[in-house]
Amino acid sequence: VVGACAWSDDSLLAFSLNTSKPSNRGAAAHASSCGVFVMHVDWPERHSQAGQHEHDVTILQWAPPQLGICLLSADARSCICLWKPIDGLINRWALHHRLLYSSVKLAIWLNSSPAYSLP
C-alpha cells in the first residue's frame, strides 16, 4: 500500500510502500515495515530504494531546490530521516541524518531562500 508520495522540481518521484507482516507475538499482532523508493518520472523502471522505516511512512517531502537533492521522510511513530543520493546518483541513497521524537504529526522544510532571511 502506498503510504506517501512526493514530486520534486527535478521530476523525481518518491513514494513509500507500507506492508504488514505477522510478528511472533501471536495471531493478532503484526509488525510493519516501510520502504522509501525514488524514481525519475522519465525512467520509472529504474527505481531504487532510498531506505527503510520500522513504521508506516506518513510524510515524504523534497528539500527546496537551493538545498540540493535531499528527501525528508517521517513515519507514524517516532522517526524523521533525511536521505541524500550518493555521489549525486539517484539510484544510490544514504541516510544523512535520523531524528527520533516521541510523536511526529508534521515535518516540513522551511524556505531558506536568501530573499526571506533577516539582515
C-alpha positions in Angstrom: 0.0 0.0 0.0 1.4 3.4 -0.9 1.7 5.5 2.3 3.0 8.8 1.0 4.4 10.3 -2.2 6.2 13.5 -3.2 7.2 15.0 -6.6 10.4 17.1 -6.8 11.2 20.1 -9.1 13.7 17.7 -10.8 11.0 15.3 -11.9 11.9 12.8 -9.2 9.1 10.8 -7.5 9.4 9.5 -4.0 6.9 7.0 -2.6 6.6 4.7 0.3 5.2 1.2 0.4 3.8 0.2 3.7 3.5 -3.5 4.4 2.2 -5.5 7.4 3.6 -8.9 8.2 2.8 -11.3 11.1 5.0 -11.0 14.2 6.0 -13.6 16.7 3.7 -12.1 19.4 0.5 -14.0 18.4 -2.0 -14.3 15.7 -3.4 -10.7 16.1 -0.1 -9.0 16.3 1.5 -7.5 13.2 4.9 -5.8 12.6 5.1 -3.2 9.8 8.0 -2.2 7.6 8.1 0.5 5.1 10.4 1.1 2.1 11.0 4.5 0.7 11.6 4.4 -3.1 12.8 7.0 -5.6 12.5 7.1 -9.4 12.8 9.6 -12.2 9.4 10.0 -14.0 11.1 9.6 -17.4 12.6 6.2 -16.4 10.2 4.5 -13.9 11.7 1.1 -14.5 14.9 2.4 -12.8 13.5 3.0 -9.3 15.7 2.4 -6.3 15.1 2.0 -2.6 16.3 5.0 -0.7 15.8 3.4 2.7 13.5 1.9 5.2 11.5 2.8 8.3 10.3 0.5 11.0 6.8 2.0 11.0 4.5 3.3 8.2 5.8 6.4 6.5 3.2 9.2 6.5 5.3 12.1 5.2 7.6 12.5 2.3 8.9 15.9 1.1 11.7 17.1 -1.1 14.0 19.8 0.1 13.8 23.2 -1.7 15.9 23.3 -4.9 18.6 25.6 -3.3 19.5 22.9 -0.8 20.2 20.3 -3.5 18.6 16.8 -3.7 17.5 15.8 -0.3 14.4 13.8 0.8 12.7 14.0 4.2 10.7 11.1 5.4 8.8 10.7 8.6 7.0 7.7 10.0 3.8 7.4 12.0 5.6 6.8 15.3 8.8 8.5 16.1 11.4 8.9 13.3 12.3 11.6 10.8 15.0 10.7 8.2 17.0 12.8 5.7 18.2 10.9 2.6 20.8 12.1 0.1 21.9 10.5 -3.1 25.5 9.0 -3.1 27.7 10.9 -5.5 24.6 12.6 -7.0 23.3 9.3 -8.4 19.5 8.9 -7.8 19.8 5.1 -7.8 22.1 5.1 -4.7 20.9 6.7 -1.5 22.3 7.1 2.0 20.8 8.0 5.3 22.1 11.5 6.0 20.5 12.1 9.4 17.9 10.4 11.7 15.9 12.3 14.3 13.9 10.5 16.9 10.8 12.1 18.6 8.0 10.7 20.7 5.3 11.5 18.1 5.6 13.1 14.6 2.5 14.9 13.4 4.1 17.3 10.8 7.5 17.6 9.2 8.2 20.2 6.5 11.2 22.1 5.0 11.3 25.8 5.8 12.0 28.1 2.9 15.7 29.0 3.2 15.8 31.5 0.4 18.1 34.5 1.0 15.3 36.8 -0.1 13.5 35.9 3.1 16.4 35.9 5.6 16.8 38.5 8.2 19.7 41.0 7.9 
